[in-house]
Amino acid sequence: MFHVAPAPRAPCYGASTVTPTLPYKIAVLCDLRDSAGRVLLIHRAKDPNKGLYSPIGGKLETSIGESPAQCAHREIQEEAGIDIPIDRLRLVGMISEKAYEGQTHWLLFVYQAMEPVDVPEKVFSEGSLHWHTLDELPTLPQPETDRRILWPLLFEHESGFFAVHIDCTGDEMTWTVETSFVVGAG
């Protein structure tokens, strides 16, 4: 279904060839699945990624010293309306994005719920929640970073961990998997 290719290049929208001085933002993405294996995504009504499908997530409240796990817990409560204890969220990946859309650098912590969840589809201020099969993912409008990098790495590292650096400077983005650990891989 999805495969991670070495040193790929993809269009990088809104970037320049010079790395500007940009703010660094810290956020989480949350991979929530139901008992049928479908993925819960937000069809975003706001920037970033307005009009695209993406996992539940959001920025850390750095002013109060919120941890990435606390942020994932809070975002799941706010957006999905369910309470998943922090000890039932597993850190599965870390993504650094240099000059995403030419606007900011991002450090993203990717969490996965350890058990299936039951969340009704709904519309709320951030957009609308929808369940999608894994086969539908490639057909959905979504950020190219998610389509080409996030989902393939998540599927490859279901029981492991990855860290990837994405460089969005220049005409095309490039990425390097800096850490890759898959349970059972030898």
Residue, then its C-alpha position, 0 to 999 in steps of 0.5 A: m500500500f505505502h512504501v518509504a522510498p530513500a531520499p525522495r523529492a516532492p513539490c514544496y509549495g510556497a518555499s524559497t531556495v534561501t532558508p529564512t529566519l522563521p519561528y519554530k512551532i511545536a505540535v502533535l499529531c494523533d493517529l486514532r483508529d477504530s475497531a475496523g482499522r479506519v483512521l480518524l481525520i479532520h477535514r480542516a476548516k482553518d489554517p494550517n492545511k485548510g481544506l485538507y484532511s489531517p490527523i487530530g493534533g495541535k500546538l503545544e501550550t508552551s507558555i504553561g510548560e505542556s508536554p507533548a503527551q499532555c498536548a496529545h491528550r488535550e487535543i484528543q479531548e478537544e477535537a474527538g471528545i474522548d479521554i484517552p489516558i496518557d499512558r495509553l498513547r504511544l509516541v511513534g514518531m518525531i517529524s521536523e519540518k524546515a520552512y513548511e510552506g515557507q512560513t515556519h519550522w515545525l517539530l511534530f510529535v506523533y502519538q498513536a492510541m494503543e486501543p481502538v476508539d469510538v468517536p462519532e463523525k461531527v462538525f466543529s470549529e476546527g473542521s469536521l471529523h471523518w473515518h477513512t479506510l487505509d485504502e482511501l488515504p491516498t485519494l484524500p486531499q491532504p498535505e503532501t508531507d502526510r501523503r508522502i512521508l507521515w502515513p508511509l512511515l506510520f505504517e512501516h513503524e506500527s510497533g516501532f519508532f521513526a524520526v524524520h527531517i523534512d526540508c521544504t526549502g527549494d522547489e521540492m521537499t526532501w526528507t531524511v529518515e534519521t531514526s528507524f526502529v521496527v519491532g521484530a526487524g533484524 
